Amino acid sequence: MPQNDGIRFMSSSIKIPCETMPQNNGIQFTSSSIKIPSFQSPHHLRRKHHHIIFPFASVQLSNRNSVLQFVDSVKTPFTQLVESVKNPFTQFVNSLQSSASLALNGPDEGSVMTQPKIGNQSASQNDEERVLISEVLVRNKDGEELERKDLENEAITALKTCRPNSALTIHEVQEDVHRIIGSGYFSSCMPVAVDTRDGIRLVFQVEPNQEFRGLVCEGANALPSKFVEDAFRDGYGKIVNIRRLNDVIDSINGWYMDRGLFGLVSGVEIFSGGIIRLQVSEAEVNDISIRFRRKTGEPTVGKTRPETILRQLTTKKGQVYSMLQGKRDVDTVLTMGIMEDVSIVPQPAGDTGKVDLTMNVVERQSHGISAGGGISSGIANGPLAGLIGSCAIHHRNLFGRNQKLNLSLERGQVDSLFRLNYTDPWIEGDDKRTSRSIMVQNSKTPGSLVYAQPDGNMLTIGRVTGGIEYSRPFRPNWSGTAGVTFQHAGARDDRGNPIIRDFYSSPLTASGNAYDKMLLAKLESVYTGSGGPGSSMLVLSMEQGLPVWTEWLAFNRVTARARKGFVAGPVSFSFGLSGGHMVGNFPPHEAFPIGGTNSVRGYEEGAIGSGRSHVVGSGEMSFPLMKPLEGVVFADYGTDLGSASTVPGDPAGARLKPGNGYGYGVGVRLESPFGPLRLEYAFNDQGTGRFHFGVGYRN
């Protein structure tokens, strides 16, 4: 379409009179209600889509006639039987069957002569009766030359057997008539045989389609108007080509199918004046209901409030139902953690052309006790010494609102943790899907990450923490967290007594007291990909100490972590980078440790250094072995960027930590219900080898 001045988009239906159709109406979109035949499943819609899109080929098409009805008329392409009185041309005409017709004009007559219909003859007889044709012409329905030579050339190009000085059968003429119609430029084609002094002249009288002058599209509420406008733009002002029109309808139906939408083109009409009317049928969602079932399929009474489930759905009433969107809604409900099975069943809503959605859900046990184990990253004396046992009491669906309460206890040789956590995944009344988490915990972790004692005595860091956090998704794959946490932390010796200096008389607290107190405001933004081998991840975090009281610490900590994966056939590549920096008066035990299972492999935990800043990079290549084993080759590098001496007391310098180093090695992984079990062996740049064992993915 060269201009957009004549393009109009309307929200109400219009009627186009056939006698008074304006010539330049342009494109109009209306949203009149459409009825869709009842269907039982998405497969039915796909079958209907296939049924509608037949190649547009026939002999005659009225301007007011529906294109879809026109498709069906291909069964009777020739509607008249006309014959002559001369031999052998008389026999040629008389051999026409009821499905074909010819018209004859004598050399001195302008009228068509007819005689009663001849009985049916076999195809083999028609093939044997051939008539020599001296000339083949293409004319309009009045027998005159076509005004547009390009259309005449299209018709002549479509002819395959009907050539001058060729002997033809009725069947061959019929096939060429179909080829002319099949070119898409003509609404009718009549073969006319004329006996001249020079021989028999075969004239194909054709009626070209109209020029495309405008479009009316009704019922396309979900379909972007620009998509339809672009699809028809190239045809504006040109002769309507039925094949091209069929391609456009295919593209519209493909748009719906690609998005899993219940919609298709259900009707096409060409009006006088070159106006094309598209009727689009879209199945809107009429109602959504929740049905609770047992594992065996019988209906039951659910503990979860239906509104708690419904608010998770992105599919809403009045929308065109999308199977892809429905699948995402099923996944979303499953991630709530309170459902064992979820499915959506669409059904027709009477004869309204809409659909009712029923979501069948099977609830999980909402409360229970669990036990497990793990590995402490702070134990340097072998992996078995760092084993941790844990147990937890949980309720994952408080008050039927998907609110979660968790009481957990962990205990190891050195580590211990008591944690009480309450989470509301979606605060009631909030339309931004904001979650709230309240946490109180008391923990004890080994201080060897920063303060390895040469005398063999174990130094631990005790923390009492309480805080509240709010999280919210910003856009697909992005989420943000804001919160405030109070922390009371200090060091203890192996007898549990508070201490303020280590073996080298370096300070263990920033305040000089037995305990440091700090109120931390936290901001964090997280991007997570699909979770597959080729997915990406990015975490940006900042914590700011708020000196509400004079003895409370004031410092700022910024950290970042990124991971990117690539897949090349059966081999997967993963690259990770992490780093951070702190300014202000921070506790020395909060310095960034470098080295260990989740840092630079080949080194003990924290053996490379502990600095005010740090950067750690890693690369891995994994490949399948015997199922379920997977092999991996890796290399890591880490550095404190020369910041070790700026940490209060310089604990890394006192312990002669190098400040940077690298490691490389191989390993195997085994998938388990707790995540991948990792067994790796790595060499560091000092030539020392070390085994590493871990559970789950590296941080």
Secondary structure as UniProt FT lines:
FT   TURN            5..6
FT   STRAND          26..30
FT   HELIX           42..52
FT   TURN            63..64
FT   HELIX           67..72
FT   HELIX           73..75
FT   TURN            87..88
FT   HELIX           89..94
FT   TURN            98..99
FT   STRAND          103..105
FT   TURN            107..108
FT   HELIX           123..128
FT   STRAND          131..140
FT   TURN            141..142
FT   HELIX           149..158
FT   TURN            164..165
FT   STRAND          166..168
FT   HELIX           170..182
FT   STRAND          186..196
FT   TURN            197..198
FT   STRAND          199..208
FT   STRAND          214..218
FT   HELIX           225..233
FT   TURN            234..237
FT   HELIX           242..258
FT   TURN            259..260
FT   STRAND          263..271
FT   TURN            272..274
FT   STRAND          275..282
FT   STRAND          284..293
FT   TURN            295..296
FT   HELIX           306..310
FT   TURN            311..312
FT   TURN            317..318
FT   HELIX           323..334
FT   TURN            335..336
FT   STRAND          339..348
FT   TURN            350..351
FT   STRAND          355..363
FT   STRAND          367..375
FT   TURN            377..378
FT   HELIX           384..386
FT   STRAND          387..398
FT   TURN            399..402
FT   STRAND          403..412
FT   STRAND          416..424
FT   TURN            428..429
FT   STRAND          435..446
FT   HELIX           447..449
FT   TURN            454..455
FT   STRAND          460..475
FT   TURN            476..477
FT   STRAND          478..492
FT   TURN            494..495
FT   STRAND          498..499
FT   TURN            503..504
FT   STRAND          516..528
FT   TURN            533..534
FT   STRAND          536..545
FT   TURN            550..551
FT   STRAND          555..568
FT   TURN            569..570
FT   STRAND          571..584
FT   HELIX           588..590
FT   STRAND          592..594
FT   TURN            597..598
FT   TURN            601..602
FT   TURN            605..606
FT   STRAND          609..611
FT   STRAND          613..624
FT   TURN            627..628
FT   STRAND          629..639
FT   TURN            641..642
FT   HELIX           644..646
FT   TURN            648..649
FT   HELIX           651..654
FT   TURN            655..656
FT   STRAND          660..670
FT   TURN            673..674
FT   STRAND          677..684
FT   TURN            685..686
FT   STRAND          689..695
//
